[in-house]
Amino acid sequence: MPYASLGDFLVNAPLYLPEPFPSATIRQPSNPGPRYLVVPKLVDRRCDKCGRTKWELQGHESAKERELTEFAYKCRNCDSAHFTIWLFWYGQPTTVLKAGQYPRLEIAIPKEFGEALGSKRPLYVKGMTLRHNAYGIGALTYFRRVIEDTTDEMLDLLEEAMQATGADPGSVAALKQARGGSQFEDKVRIAAEVLPGNLRPNNINPFGDLYKLLSIGLHNLSDEECCEIVDAMDESLKFIYTQLKTHMEASKGYESSTQKVGALLAKMKRREGR
């Protein structure tokens, strides 16, 4: 990973999962002598107290090779919230491992996504808990189950959005037919194929990404690789539920506004006809 992503790794990476950073900044005051990894002075993390995202490093800014080092960060805005990371690194290329974090990694569930998960929310939480502790293989099993159990809800949301935006009737019919299938992978594939361009911001096709992730063979995958797949699945799922939901709410809001405009114009026309 590039050194620029080390801050995100410190905040969001699973515990106990080694990650190479070949371009990491290393200091060696004397040669021969101990080597030190320099960590970012600022990282991004949402503060539960004030809602801001910038956190500043407190105290020392480097870790000695093969020694567990504690780093404390404080919110720059409220100046009262803190979180701490315990870091271990070694080797050439530089490999970094996060051995601890307090408060522990959070499981953030957006409102729309939480509502869509419904009774499957515990499965999602268990999957993310395993991911946070680097048990990627187990986490991926839970995530495939979450997708399997929520595919029909995703298709319902997509169908509603397509009908509201006047999508091709043939595509809507294909989506309805897909709902009657038995394989959730096939349902997601069809959704990717019929997703209209106006529901693909910047040509992003979250159903297409989800289908590709579901198609990856699970044999011989490492926990690290499974964690990466889980993260990508999580982003695709949240995009589907939050973006399509937002799109629908915006469409309904504009429809209401249009009705008001129409009523106003009719009123003006009647006045002019007097």
C-alpha positions in Angstrom: 0.0 0.0 0.0 1.2 3.6 -0.6 2.5 5.5 2.4 -0.3 8.1 1.9 -2.8 5.4 2.9 -1.1 4.6 6.3 -3.4 7.0 8.1 -6.5 5.2 6.8 -4.9 1.9 7.7 -4.3 3.0 11.3 -7.9 4.0 11.7 -9.8 1.4 9.8 -7.7 -1.7 9.2 -8.5 -5.0 11.0 -6.4 -5.9 13.9 -3.5 -8.4 13.6 -3.4 -8.2 9.8 0.1 -7.4 8.4 0.1 -4.9 5.5 3.2 -4.0 3.4 4.1 -0.3 3.0 7.1 -0.3 0.7 7.2 3.5 0.5 6.9 4.1 4.2 9.0 6.9 5.7 11.8 5.4 7.8 14.3 7.2 10.0 17.6 5.9 11.0 19.4 8.5 13.2 22.7 6.5 13.2 24.0 3.8 10.9 24.2 1.1 12.2 21.3 1.8 14.6 17.6 1.3 15.1 15.1 2.1 12.4 11.9 4.1 13.1 8.6 4.2 11.2 7.1 7.7 11.0 3.3 7.8 11.4 1.0 10.5 10.1 0.4 13.6 12.3 -3.2 13.9 11.1 -5.7 11.2 10.4 -9.4 11.2 9.4 -11.9 9.6 11.8 -15.4 10.7 12.7 -15.7 12.2 16.2 -18.7 11.0 18.1 -18.7 14.1 20.3 -18.6 16.9 17.6 -19.0 15.1 14.3 -15.7 16.4 12.8 -13.1 14.2 11.3 -9.6 15.6 11.8 -7.5 14.0 14.6 -4.0 15.1 15.6 -1.2 12.9 16.9 -0.1 13.5 20.5 3.4 12.9 21.7 6.0 10.8 19.8 5.6 10.3 16.0 7.7 7.2 15.3 7.9 3.6 16.2 11.0 1.5 16.6 11.3 -1.6 14.5 10.0 -4.8 16.1 8.7 -3.0 19.2 5.1 -2.5 20.1 4.4 1.3 20.2 1.4 3.3 21.4 0.1 6.3 19.5 -2.6 8.6 20.8 -4.7 10.9 18.7 -7.0 13.8 19.8 -9.8 15.5 17.9 -8.6 18.9 16.7 -12.1 20.4 17.0 -13.5 19.5 20.4 -10.1 18.9 21.9 -11.5 16.3 24.3 -12.1 13.1 22.3 -9.2 10.6 22.1 -8.4 7.3 20.5 -5.2 5.1 20.8 -3.5 2.7 18.4 -0.9 0.1 19.2 1.4 -0.5 16.3 4.1 -3.1 15.4 6.3 -3.0 12.3 9.2 -4.9 10.8 11.2 -5.9 7.7 12.1 -4.7 4.3 9.8 -3.8 2.6 8.2 -2.3 5.6 5.3 -4.3 7.0 2.9 -2.8 9.5 0.5 -4.6 11.9 -2.1 -2.9 14.1 -2.1 -4.8 17.4 -4.8 -2.8 19.2 -7.1 0.1 19.1 -9.2 1.9 21.8 -12.0 2.7 21.5 -12.4 -0.5 19.5 -13.3 -0.4 15.8 -16.9 0.7 15.3 -19.6 -0.9 13.2 -21.3 2.0 11.4 -24.7 1.2 9.9 -26.3 4.0 7.9 -30.1 4.4 8.7 -31.3 3.3 5.3 -29.0 0.3 5.3 -30.0 -0.7 8.8 -33.7 -0.6 7.8 -33.0 -2.7 4.8 -31.0 -5.2 6.8 -33.9 -5.7 9.2 -33.7 -9.0 10.9 -30.4 -9.7 9.1 -28.6 -6.9 11.1 -27.1 -9.4 13.6 -25.5 -11.3 10.7 -24.0 -8.1 9.4 -22.6 -7.1 12.9 -21.1 -10.6 13.3 -19.5 -10.4 9.9 -18.0 -7.0 10.6 -16.8 -8.0 14.0 -14.9 -10.9 12.5 -13.5 -8.5 9.8 -12.3 -6.1 12.5 -10.4 -9.0 14.1 -8.9 -10.2 10.8 -11.0 -13.4 10.6 -11.7 -12.6 6.9 -12.8 -16.1 5.9 -15.5 -16.2 8.5 -16.5 -12.6 7.8 -17.0 -13.3 4.1 -19.3 -16.3 4.9 -21.5 -13.9 6.9 -21.5 -11.3 4.2 -22.5 -13.7 1.5 -25.4 -14.7 3.7 -26.4 -11.1 4.2 -26.4 -10.5 0.4 -28.3 -13.7 -0.2 -31.0 -12.7 2.3 -31.3 -9.1 1.2 -31.1 -9.5 -2.6 -34.9 -9.3 -3.1 -35.0 -6.0 -1.1 -32.3 -4.6 -3.3 -34.2 -5.6 -6.4 -37.4 -4.0 -5.0 -35.5 -0.7 -4.4 -34.0 -0.8 -7.9 -37.4 -1.6 -9.5 -39.0 1.4 -7.7 -36.2 3.7 -8.9 -36.4 2.5 -12.5 -40.2 2.9 -12.7 -40.0 6.3 -11.2 -37.4 7.4 -13.8 -39.2 5.9 -16.8 -36.8 3.1 -17.5 -37.2 0.7 -20.4 -40.2 -1.5 -19.6 -38.3 -4.6 -20.9 -35.6 -4.0 -18.4 -38.2 -3.6 -15.6 -39.8 -6.9 -16.7 -36.5 -8.7 -16.7 -35.8 -7.4 -13.2 -39.2 -8.7 -12.0 -38.5 -12.1 -13.6 -35.1 -12.2 -11.9 -36.8 -11.9 -8.5 -38.4 -15.3 -9.1 -35.0 -17.0 -9.5 -33.4 -19.2 -6.9 -29.8 -18.1 -7.2 -29.0 -14.8 -5.6 -25.8 -14.4 -7.7 -28.0 -14.6 -10.9 -30.4 -12.0 -9.5 -27.5 -9.6 -8.8 -26.1 -10.2 -12.3 -29.4 -9.3 -14.0 -29.7 -6.2 -11.8 -26.3 -5.1 -13.0 -27.3 -5.7 -16.6 -30.5 -3.7 -16.5 -29.3 -0.8 -14.3 -30.0 2.3 -16.4 -27.4 5.0 -17.0 -29.2 7.6 -15.0 -28.8 5.5 -11.9 -25.0 5.0 -12.5 -23.3 8.2 -11.2 -19.9 8.5 -12.8 -20.7 5.2 -14.6 -20.6 3.4 -11.2 -22.5 0.1 -11.3 -22.7 -1.2 -7.7 -24.7 -4.3 -8.7 -22.0 -5.1 -11.3 -19.3 -4.7 -8.6 -21.2 -6.9 -6.2 -21.7 -9.6 -8.8 -17.9 -9.6 -9.6 -17.2 -10.0 -5.9 -19.7 -12.8 -5.5 -18.0 -14.6 -8.4 -14.6 -14.7 -6.8 -13.6 -18.3 -6.0 -13.4 -18.8 -2.3 -10.9 -21.6 -2.3 -7.3 -20.9 -1.1 -8.2 -17.3 -0.2 -6.3 -15.8 2.8 -7.9 -14.0 5.7 -6.4 -10.8 4.3 -7.9 -11.3 0.9 -11.3 -12.1 2.4 -11.2 -8.9 4.4 -10.6 -6.9 1.3 -13.5 -8.6 -0.4 -15.7 -7.9 2.6 -14.8 -4.2 2.6 -15.6 -4.0 -1.1 -19.0 -5.8 -0.6 -19.8 -3.5 2.3 -19.2 -0.4 0.2 -21.3 -1.7 -2.7 -24.2 -2.6 -0.4 -24.2 0.7 1.4 -24.0 2.5 -2.0 -27.0 0.6 -3.3 -29.2 1.3 -0.3 -28.1 4.9 0.4 -27.8 6.2 -3.1 -30.9 4.6 -4.6 -32.9 5.6 -1.5 -31.6 9.2 -1.8 -32.4 9.2 -5.5 -36.0 8.1 -4.8 -36.5 10.6 -2.1 -35.2 13.4 -4.3 -37.5 12.3 -7.1 -40.5 12.2 -4.9 -39.6 15.6 -3.5 -39.3 17.1 -6.9 -42.6 15.4 -8.0 -44.3 17.2 -5.1 -42.7 20.5 -6.1 -43.8 20.0 -9.7 -47.4 19.4 -8.6 -47.3 22.7 -6.7 -45.9 24.5 -9.7 -48.6 23.0 -11.9 -51.3 24.2 -9.4 -49.8 27.6 -9.3 -49.7 27.9 -13.1 -53.3 26.8 -13.4 -54.3 29.4 -10.8 -52.5 32.1 -12.8 -54.1 31.0 -16.0 -57.6 31.2 -14.5 -56.9 34.7 -13.2 -55.8 35.8 -16.6 -58.9 34.4 -18.1 -61.2 36.5 -16.0 
